[in-house]
Amino acid sequence: MRFISFRLQTAIFIAPALALFLLFFAVPSAAMLAEAFSDAGAAWRVLSDPIFWNSVIGSIFIGLAAPLLSLVVGTAVAITISRMPPRRSGWVLFAVSLPLTFSGLIVAYGFILLLGRAGFVTQILAIFGADPATVGSFIFSAPGLAVAYSYYLIPRVVLIVLPALRTFDAGQLAAARSLGAKPGEVLRHILLPQLAPSLATAFGLTAAVAIGAYGTALALTGTSLNILPLFLYSKISETGTDLPAAAVTSIVLMALCIAAICLAEIAHVFLTRRSRG
């Protein structure tokens, strides 16, 4: 009787998550696959388009550059917060998490006001002789987009890495320094190996977000930048609708995001076993 009750309780708890998974992932994915196979030439139209392959390369670049920058900055911020008193760290963590509440459009317009051709930073650099056109064009390029993405990827890194830092025994660092280890050696041989599983998870999550992000890229660059979300937008915009090709592009985009998450999960398991072994 207890066994049946436990199974019933488990089913009750799992049912909402299962319903959400079916409604917002399984059903849309099935509809997308059906749309992709509704036109036999859709895959060929997409795969034979050189803009598509440039978009794949652009998305992979964004999916590597933005997470790497976010990982470096976010880890440094997380280390700093972990050394603060609890009350102060709570307020700082609240401030760091604020970018997660902003939409992609707000982030894009903020960077335009900051680093655009007439932006605040651009005008300051122009006083010292920098060309506003050159400086202002940076934010509308792929590296500039990676910097803009990092604005809301860094908080994700902090939230993932900070729990690992709070459970880390800082005495190991003090012991290593007392034995003559240099700061770089302490970081490389003691701290980073124990943070590596969390760093792998943070990289995979931020890579998937960066690859699939859409609003910030559209607001900053329109459709001039070759990345998969904007290529997908071009297939369903008012200038021309090709739903089967859009479905094929969606499948590729989803596959890239899933691959980033899966690779990060594999790396997390491997690094966890390695750190414990």
Secondary structure, DSSP 8 states (H G I E B T S, - for coil): -HHHHHHHHHHHHHHHHHHHHIIIIIHHHHHHHHHHTTSTTHHHHHHT-HHHHHHHHHHHHHHHHHHHHHHHHHHHHHHHHHTS-HHHHHHHHHHHHGGGGS-HHHHHHHHHHHHSTT-HHHHHHHHTT--HHHHHTGGGSHHHHHHHHHHHHHHHHHHHHHHHHHTS-THHHHHHHHTT--HHHHIIIIIHHHHHHHHHHHHHHHHHHHHH--HHHHHHHTT-S--HHHHHHHHHETTEE-HHHHHHHHHHHHHHHHHHHHHHHHHHHHHHHHHH-
